[in-house]
């Protein structure tokens, strides 16, 4: 096994164990909501090309956000990785670099979370050079 494959497996196990820690806090439902948001916003460009949004915003109710912070998890990265695997399984092409941003909100409609997506423009490395 290559070092890279071993590292990938280690990171995937870490992400899965992190989600397991929060299983009683509805992470499975949240992951499904992210996948649904992705699937509901596909753009079929051709027979071989399906594009989906690349930026996802997850607003968590204050209590849920604080619980996740207390447990020290990088939930945004775990959710990004999970969504990336979903897109790969479906053959989706991201509209740019994939990112899931998690934030706290006092106004979520179901009292738990809200998920939204949009297309974030590509950021080129040249834009950072001075």
N, C-alpha and C positions, 0 to 999 in steps of 0.2 A: 504494500500500500504506500502510495506517495505521501510525502509530508503534507501536501496541500489537501489531499483527500482526507487524511486524518484530522486536519484542522477543520475542514468543512463539517465533518461528522461531529466533532467536539462542539462546534458552534451550534449545530442543529440540535444536539442533545441539550445544550444549555438553554436554548430558546424553548424547547419543549418542556423542560423542567420548570422554567419560569412561568410558562402558561399553566402548568399543572398546579403551581402554588396558588394561582388566582382562580382556579377552576370554580370554586364556590362563589366567585365574584362575577360570574357570567362572561368570562373571556371567550368561551366557545361561541356564545351568541354574538359577541362583538366581532369576532373573526368572521362569522357568517354574514354579519351586516356589511363588513368591508368587502367581502367577496361579492355579495349581492349588488352593492354600489358599483363595483367594477363591471360585473356582468350586465347590469342595467344600462351602462353608458358606453357600450361598444360601438365602434363605427366600422362597418364593413367596407373596406376600400376596394377589395377585389376578392376573388375566390381564395387566394392564399395570404391575404393580409387583413388582419383585424386589429384595430388600434383602440387602446383604452386610455383613460386619463392616467396621469402619472403623479398627481398630488392628491393626497387624501387627508382630510381634517377630521379628527375624532375629538369631539367635545364630551368630557365626562362630567357627571355630577360631582360636586365638590367632595362628597364622602368617598366616592369611588377613586377619584384622583388622589386624594390624600392617602388612602389605603395602599394604592400602588406605589406612591412615593415612599411611604414608610417601609415598604418591603425592599426598597432600593433597586427596583427593576428598571431596565431600559426597555420599557414596554413599546415605545415607538419603533425601536429597531426590531424587536420580536414580531410586531405586527407587520412591518415592512417586509421582513423575510418571509413570513407566512403568505402575504399577498403576492410576493414575487414567485413563490413556488406555485401558487394557484394560477397565475398568469402563464407560467411556463407549461403547466399541465394542459392548459386550454389553447396554447399556441398564440397568445396575445402578444402584440407589440406595444410597448409603452410609448406614450407621446413624448417622452424624455426621461431623465433620471427619476426613478421611483422614490417617493418619500411619503411617510405617514407621520403627521404631526399630531401629538396628543396634547390637549389643553384642558383646563378646568373651566366649567361654566355653571352659572347659577340658573340658567334658563335652557334646560334640555326638555324636549316635549314629553318623553316617556319617564322622566325622573331618573334616568340612568345614563344615557348616551345619545349622541347624534353623530351621524357619519355623512360627510359630503365629499365630493371630488371635483377637481377641475384640472385643466391642463396648465402646467407651469412651463413657461418657456425655458428653452435650453440656456444654461449658463456656460459660457465659454471661458476657458482658462485665461485667454487674452484679456478678458474684462477685468481681471484682478491685477494685471501688470501695470506698473506705473512708468 
